């Protein structure tokens, strides 16, 4: 009976995961492997540390671990758009593989996976006293957007994509031309939000929107310095081995909704850092923030999704254990099961439903397995 229940649960998760993400066109492969992290795109560089956080390769796998590695390897090999994948459990690498001229030195560029890094930076701003409360209006800190929908929204509403701004033009959360205008220096993030934020819809309703994330960055900048805070309290403590980059606008402000690039092992270290903060490595305030960030705060009432939403982070319990995920366009995924500190990261240059099902099914099965 237990085996039957596990099989039913696994199949259910696999089918549900297929509804999480829409089919997308392929993007240029080099847009995922570093082209957007170098000249001529303006960006901020974050340095590595002298002694990186250790990531050792596990040489002897348990039966369950070997099963998961075999399944992940098969799914990766069969995905024609996959570039890099890594599976880590409690700081040990179970599986790491690359193809199409990528390797452990390839700087994998994120789109919306960066949103969850922004959330952690907001948490640090709260817990170091830069913000008084998540229920403060963002405009109290970000004066340039005070009179916009984004400035009138609370920090908590921005974190949960419920500011009340009208729906964006594109499914990925952008306005038409936003990405090009920002990266080519035609407009600043402040200008974009002032223009966009004059139109109000309904607050406290989930609407996925890049401008909510960028408004959080402006609020942190109004109280301190977003890039410095991320570097000092999120990036450096993760123990990175190589430098990373984050795209900026013409005012040298980080494009918080997307644009962060790092090697796959440093993405892993950031995921491990998120688990450490959840487990109170930075004290009770940050632990409480991360608990809220990685559990359901709001759901999409307009579109059926596998995932609910925490703070700039996708969350679910449908894997049989609490799981949170950093997700980006074109098939990027960081899947994290904090209970047993299991992390799966994959980069692609096209998202397809069949590949979401395959990798999602592997992780759902892994998340349910008992600790070795």
N, C-alpha and C positions, 0 to 999 in steps of 0.2 A: 504493500500500500504506500509506504514512504517513497519507494522508487517511482511509482506511478504519479504521486503528487509532485515530486521533483520534476519529472518529465513534463507534466502539464504546466507547471510554473515556468519552466524554461521556454516551452513553446509559446506560452502567452506573452512572456517578456519579449521574445524574438519578434512576434507579430506586432506587438505594441510599438516596439522600437522602430519598426518600418514607417510608422506615421510621424516620426519626429522631424524629418527633414525632407524638403522638396528636391526633386531632380534639378540639377544646375548645369549650365554649359561649362565646358572645360576652360580653364584659364591657362595662360602661358606658364609652363613649368617653372621658369626662372622667377616668376612673380612669387613663388612660394620658397624658392631656394636662394634668396639673397639680393635679387636685383633691386627690390624696393628699399633695401637697407643701406644703400650706398649712393654716391653722387649720381645724378644731380638732385636727389631728393633730400631736403633738409631733415636732419634727424639729430637726436641726442644720443650720445654713446655712454653706456654704463660699463665700467671696468670690472674685470674679474678680481678675485681675491688671491692672496699669495698661497694660501692653503685651502684648496677646494674641499667641499664636503665629499667624503668618500662615497663612491658608488662601486661596489665590488660585484663581480659576476659570480653567480652561484654555480658551482661546478657539478654538484650532485642534486638533482631534482627529485622531489617526492613523486609518487605515481600521479597524484592530482595535478601537480605543477607541470609534469611532462605532458599530460593530456591537454592542458590549456595551451602550452607552448606549441604542440602539434597543430591544434586547431587554429591558433593565431597565425602560425607560419603558413598554413594552407590558405587562410583568408587573405593574407598579405600577398602571397604569390599570385593568387587568382585575380587580384585587384589591379587592373592595368594602369590605374592612375595613382596608385600608392607610391610613396617616396621613402618614408621612414617610419619605423614602429619600434616601440620599446615597452616592455612589461617589467615592472619593478614591484617587489614585495618586501616591505620593511627594510628598504634601503639596499636591497640586493637585486641585481639585474637578472631576471630569468630568461629574457629573450630580447635581442636587439638586432635589427636587420635594416639594410638600406638597399636601394636599387636606383637605376637611371642616373648614375654618376653622382650620387649623394653618399655622404658618409658622416662620421661623428663630428667632422669639422664644418658641416653644412649649417648655415644659419637659416633655420626654418622660420619664415615670416608668418605671423598670425594676422588674422582679421579679427573677428569678435572675441577670440579667446582672451584678448587683452582686457576686455571688460571686467573679468574676474580679478585681474591684477589691480585694476582701478578700485574695485570694491575693497580689496585688502588695504590699499593706501588710504582710502576714506576711513576705514576702521582705525588705522594708526593715527589719523588726524583727530578722530574722536578721543581715542584713549590717551593721547599725549596732551589733550586740552586745547587743541586748536579749534575744535568745535565744541560747543556747550551741550548740544543735544541733536540727535538725528531728526527731531521734530522742529528744529529751526528752519525757517525759510532759507533757501539757498542764496537769495538776494541779500541777506544780511552780510554775507561774506563776498559774494560775487557781485559787486556794485554795478558792473557794466551791463548785467542782464536782470537787474532788480525789477524792472517794469515788464518783464516778459513772463510768459507762462512758466518757463523754467525757473526764473527767479522767485516767482510766487509759490512754487512748489516747495515742499519740505525736502530735506536731504533724504529722508526715508522714502518719499514718493519717487524721487529720482532713482534711488537704489532699486526700487521694485518696478521701474518702468510704468509708473502710474501718475505722471505729472499732470496729465490733462491736455498735453499738446496734441494737435491733430495728428492723424496717422501719417507716417513718412510716405514718400513716393515709391519706394522700393521695398521688397520683402525683407531685405537685409538690414533695414532700418535707416537708410540714407534718403536724402533729398536728391532729385535729379542733378547731376553734375557736382555734388558735394565733394566726392573724393578727389576729382580732378581739380576743382577750385582750391581746395586746401593744399594739396601736395604741390601744386604749381604756383602757390603764393598769390593767387588772385583775391583771396578773401581770408580774413582771420576767423577763428572759431567764435570769438565774441560777435563779430559782424553777422555771421551765419545764424547764431542763436537769436540775436536781436530781430533779424528779419523774419525768421521762422516762428519765433515765439510770440508774435502778435496775434496769432490765431489760436483760440482756445476751444477745446472739445469738452470731454468729460473727465474729471480727475478720478483717481482711485480705480480706474479700469486699466488692465494690462494692455499696453501697446508698445511693442518692441521698437525702440527708437534710439539711434546713436546719439542724438542730441541730449538725451537725459544723462548719458555717460559723460559727455563732454562738459555738461553743466556742472557735474560733480568735480571735474578737474578744475574748472574756473573757481568753484567755491573753495577748494583746497588752496589754490593759488592766492585767493583773497585773504586767507588766514595764515598762509605760510608759503611753501614752495613744493608743488606736487612732485617734480622730478627729484628734488633732494630728499623728500620724505620716502618716496619709493626706493631710491637708491640705498638710503641709510637703514630703513626698517623692514624692507621686503627683499630687495635684490641682494645686497651684501650678506645679510644673515643666512641666505639660502646657500651660500658657499659656491658661487659660480666658478667654472674653470676657464671660460672664455668671455669676451666682451659681448654685449648685446646692444641693440639700437631700438629707438622708438621714434617714429615719424613726428615732425613738428609742423606747426603752421608758420606763417610769416612773422609772428611775434615770439617765436621759439617756445611756444606752448605745446605740450604733448597732445597728440590726437588720441585722447584717452579711450575712445571706442574701438580702436584697432591700431595696427601699425607697429607692434612689438615683434622683434626678431631675435632668436637665440638658438644655439645648438640644442639638439634634442635632450641631451643629458642635463643641460641647464633648465630646460622646461621641466624636466623631471624634478630637479632640485626645488624649483618654485612650487611644484605640487606637494613635495615633501614639506616645504616650509608652511604651506597652507594647513597641512595636517598638524604640524607642530604648534602653530598658533591656536588651532582648534583644541589642542590638548594642553593649553595654558602655558606654552613656552614663554609668552610675552605677558603673562599675568591674567587675572580674571576678567578684566574689561575686554581685552582682545579675544579671549576665549568665548565670552558671551556674544560678542559681535560675530565671530566666525560661526558660532552655533546658529545664529539667526541667518547669516549669509548662506549657509549650506543646507537649510531646511526650508520647507514651503512657507512663503509669506504671501503669495498671490498666485492665481492661476489664470490662464488665458480663457476667457469666457466666449471669445469669438471664433476660435480655431481649435480643433481637437489636436492635442499634443500628448506625446508620451511624457514629456517633462513639465514640471511646475517650475516656479521661479522663487529664488531666495533674494539675495542682494547681488545683482549683476551676474548671477550664476544660476545655471539650470540644475534642478534637483529632482530626485525621485526616490520612492521606496519600492518601486515595482521590480527591482532586481532581487527582492527578498531581503535586502539590507539597505540602510540609507546610503545613497550614492549622490555625488555631485559632479558636475561636468562643466568644463570650459569648452565652448563650441565656437567654431568660426566657419565662414563660407568656404566652399570648395572641399568640404569633407574633413576639416580639422576637428580632432577630438582629443580632449584629455578627460579620461574617466577615472574617478577617484572613489574608492571605498575606504573610508577612514577607519572602520572597525578593525580591519586586518592590514591597513596601510598598503592597499593594492592600487596600483596606478597603471593605466594603459594609455599611451599617447600614440596617435597616428597622424601623419600629414599626407594629404593628397592634393592634387590640383584639379579634381572634379569630384563632387559628391554624387553618389548614385544610391538609390534605395536599396539595391541588393547588397552593396558594401556596408551600408549602415546596419542592415539586418545581420550580416555575417559577423562584423566586429561587435555589435551590440549583443548578439547571442553568446559570443565567447565570453564577454565580460560579465553578462548576467550569470552564466554558469560558474565562472570563477568567483564572483562575489558571494555566491551561496555556499561555496566550499568551506569546510572547517579549517581553522588554522593548523598548519603542520605541527 
